[in-house]
């Protein structure tokens, strides 16, 4: 994974991280992400930042889209 840094509760990638959307939301429970270049056909996205605090991610959103996360409570309730 590329190098990251954290500022005010938001983790930023120094360079955008190309990820599978499915793997991202399954691996980063409770973390919303700032994304761009969404390709639904290949299930890929460029991730710029992520945070467990939705309000913080909204504050720094800019022109990026927000990829919502899966809730760990929802995942833990699956039988």
N, C-alpha and C positions, 0 to 999 in steps of 0.2 A: 504494500500500500504506500502511496506517496507521503511525503513529509507533511505534517500538519502543525498548526499552532492554535492556541485558544485565546480568545479575547471576550470578556464579558459573558461567559457561559456559552459561547458559540465556537465550535471547532471548524477552522477553515483549512482547506487544502491549499498548499502553496501553488500547485498546478492542478487543474481540474482532474478529477478521478473518474475514468470511464468504468461504469459498473453495470451489471445486470440489475434491472429494477427489482426483479423477483428476489434475487439473492440479497440485495441491499435491504429491502423492507423486512426480510426474514432474519437478517443478521443484526440489524440496528433497531431492535424493538424500542418503542417509546421515543424515537429520535426522528423528528421531521427534518427534511433536507432541502437545501436550495439547489435546484437543478436547471439544466438547459439541454438543448439538443436531444429531446426525447425521441427515440425511435421504437415505436411499438412493434414493428415487424421483427426487429432483432432483439427486443427486450433490453435495450441499452439506454443509458442516460449519462450525462456528465454531471457529477456532483461537485459543488463548490464549497458547501459548508453544511453542518448539521448541528442540532441541539435537541436536548430533552425539553427545553423551555420553548413552547410554541410562540409565546409573545416575543421572545428575543429573536426568533427566526423571522417573524413578521416585521420587526423593526429594521432588520438589515436586508430585507427581501430585494429591494431595488427592482430590476427588470427580470429577475429569475422567477421561476415557478416553484411552488412548494410541493414536494412529494411527501404526502402524509405517511406516517408510520403505522405499523401494526401495534396495538396495545398489548403489553405483556399480560395484562389481566385477561384479555380476550383469548390470547393464545393458551394461557394456562387453564382456561375453562373448557377447552376442546377435549372431548373424551375419545 
